[in-house]
């Protein structure tokens, strides 16, 4: 029987690709070329940030090898030669670090400050964002948002100076107490209340930044959910509990994971500026400990070991927190594919 013109029997079969894999490879090449033509402006815009991360973050990470060496800065003409020529000593720097009582004091202070700020400071931007979102006047909302966000741009020198002028021994509060016949107390030099002082400074400086993040998350909540809840008879508190807070939960979990990753990095400038006023026992944290041990005493190996310990603990906390978030059905920071 002759083949009918135009039927499938009359059409020639395509020739098989050599090796059986030419077509997928060509499709992948075409797909990559198409994505490159589509995304090259975005890649060009991201190139400066990628170079910044590469030069100032990823390349210096190679210097962590100093934590496993008896680093001698005079053993080479350059820092790279000095690292290469220094003697390998394994975990000796870590053993010396863990035997130092000042390290454990700094670690204890860091963890106490992190836990305190996580419990008392973290919920405040959420509450402030919810309150601002309920303000009817957009002009008033914008004014309040600008006022609380402005201190985020202040340097820590200016923030500490402001608190010193308000709460110091010769500050405004002390003068008011003296004028009323009361004995003032110098909050800025009291080691017992130092954790409250640094938390108040961080709150005044950064609560506006967190508020903006949660305000953006509030705008992403579907307004029809509020309308459906109101039609079902839910009052304002019920709508807050069953609509607003569940809508903020993914952002809260994400920021909480990132906060746990920085649990051992509570800051440097804020504490180095006030360390001499309240004493090392109260104000020494891991960042200042690394500075004094690694740079001032030039014990670079132990200082690098302390910095590497802090980075590894932060990475472990992020991985564990992300795994827990995934177990509870949240997105987390990243998803393994």
Secondary structure as UniProt FT lines:
FT   TURN            5..6
FT   TURN            8..10
FT   HELIX           18..20
FT   HELIX           22..53
FT   HELIX           54..58
FT   HELIX           59..61
FT   HELIX           62..68
FT   STRAND          69..70
FT   TURN            73..74
FT   HELIX           79..85
FT   STRAND          87..88
FT   TURN            90..91
FT   HELIX           92..98
FT   HELIX           101..120
FT   HELIX           122..133
FT   HELIX           138..150
FT   HELIX           151..153
FT   HELIX           156..167
FT   TURN            169..170
FT   HELIX           172..179
FT   TURN            180..181
FT   HELIX           187..189
FT   HELIX           191..193
FT   HELIX           194..219
FT   HELIX           223..231
FT   TURN            232..233
FT   HELIX           236..239
FT   HELIX           240..244
FT   HELIX           245..261
FT   TURN            262..264
FT   HELIX           269..272
FT   TURN            273..274
FT   HELIX           275..278
FT   HELIX           280..283
FT   HELIX           286..290
FT   HELIX           291..296
FT   HELIX           300..327
FT   TURN            328..329
//
